[in-house]
């Protein structure tokens, strides 16, 4: 019986199941330390050049708007992302941990990012309304 089953499986064509994979970048325009000799914009441009060279479909950048307030020059990263045709979406204003804040505070942090997203994605209507939880922590 086992040999028959193995022969059947070996001779039966397996149908490939289409898979979808999303490539995204969190914490734009800045995350963590960087080499002193490289700007945030240079790092982003390197990523964008690689995405273009590899013919990647649109790659969402999930933003924390507070970074543009802390370091205004990082707004150039978000403009470069859009200029390359890549979309942006919401990763909260300041990347709070859902477990360390109230629901209303967390929602307010999400909403605080929306004016920046509207400015950066005006032609894309509601395409910026995607959301990624910080730390992938859904509470």
C-alpha positions in Angstrom: 0.0 0.0 0.0 2.8 2.4 1.0 4.6 1.8 -2.3 1.4 2.5 -4.3 0.9 5.7 -2.4 4.4 6.9 -3.1 4.1 6.0 -6.8 0.8 7.9 -7.0 2.4 10.9 -5.3 5.4 10.8 -7.5 3.4 10.7 -10.7 0.7 13.2 -9.7 1.4 16.7 -10.9 1.4 19.1 -8.0 -0.3 22.4 -8.6 1.7 25.4 -7.6 -0.1 27.8 -5.3 0.5 31.4 -6.0 2.1 33.2 -3.1 2.2 36.9 -2.4 5.0 38.5 -0.5 5.1 42.2 0.6 8.4 43.9 0.9 8.2 46.9 3.3 10.4 49.1 5.3 9.5 50.3 8.8 10.6 53.3 10.7 11.2 55.7 7.9 12.8 58.2 7.7 15.3 57.1 10.4 15.9 54.1 12.6 18.9 53.4 14.8 22.4 54.6 14.6 24.1 55.1 11.2 27.8 55.5 10.1 28.9 59.1 10.6 30.1 59.3 6.9 26.6 58.4 5.5 23.5 60.5 5.5 20.0 59.1 6.0 19.2 60.3 2.5 22.2 58.3 1.1 21.0 55.2 2.9 17.5 55.6 1.5 18.8 56.3 -2.0 20.8 53.1 -1.9 17.7 51.2 -0.9 15.6 52.9 -3.6 18.3 52.2 -6.3 18.4 48.5 -5.3 14.6 48.3 -5.5 14.6 49.8 -8.9 17.5 47.6 -10.2 15.7 44.5 -9.0 12.4 45.6 -10.6 10.5 45.4 -7.4 6.8 46.2 -7.2 5.8 49.1 -5.1 7.4 48.9 -1.6 5.6 50.6 1.2 7.7 52.7 3.7 6.0 52.8 7.1 6.8 56.2 8.7 7.2 57.6 12.1 6.6 61.3 11.6 8.3 62.4 14.8 11.7 61.8 13.2 11.1 64.7 10.8 10.4 66.9 13.8 13.6 65.7 15.6 15.8 66.0 12.5 14.0 68.1 9.8 16.5 67.0 7.1 15.1 63.5 7.3 12.0 64.8 5.5 14.2 64.5 2.4 14.2 60.7 2.8 10.4 60.7 2.6 10.4 63.0 -0.4 13.0 60.7 -2.1 10.8 57.7 -1.4 7.9 59.3 -3.1 9.9 60.7 -6.0 11.0 57.1 -6.7 7.3 56.2 -6.9 7.2 54.2 -3.7 4.2 54.6 -1.3 4.2 55.6 2.3 1.9 54.5 5.1 1.4 54.9 8.9 3.6 53.3 11.6 2.4 55.9 14.2 3.9 59.3 15.0 6.4 58.2 17.6 6.5 54.4 17.6 4.9 53.7 21.0 4.4 50.2 22.4 0.7 49.4 22.4 1.1 47.6 25.8 2.5 50.7 27.4 -0.2 53.2 26.5 -3.9 53.6 26.6 -6.1 52.9 23.6 -7.0 56.5 23.2 -3.3 57.6 23.4 -2.4 55.0 20.8 -5.1 56.1 18.4 -4.0 59.7 18.9 -0.5 58.7 18.0 -1.7 57.1 14.8 -3.8 60.1 13.9 -0.9 62.5 14.5 0.9 60.9 11.6 -2.0 61.4 9.1 -1.3 65.1 8.2 2.2 64.3 7.1 1.0 61.3 5.1 -1.7 63.4 3.4 1.0 65.9 2.4 3.4 63.3 1.1 0.8 61.1 -0.7 -1.8 63.7 -2.1 -2.2 62.1 -5.5 -2.5 58.7 -4.0 -5.8 59.4 -2.2 -6.3 56.7 0.4 -3.3 54.6 -0.5 -1.5 55.9 2.6 -4.1 54.5 5.0 -2.3 51.2 5.6 -1.0 50.7 9.1 1.7 48.6 10.7 1.7 48.2 14.5 5.0 49.2 16.1 6.9 46.1 17.2 4.2 44.2 15.3 2.5 44.3 18.6 -1.3 44.4 18.2 -1.9 44.8 21.9 
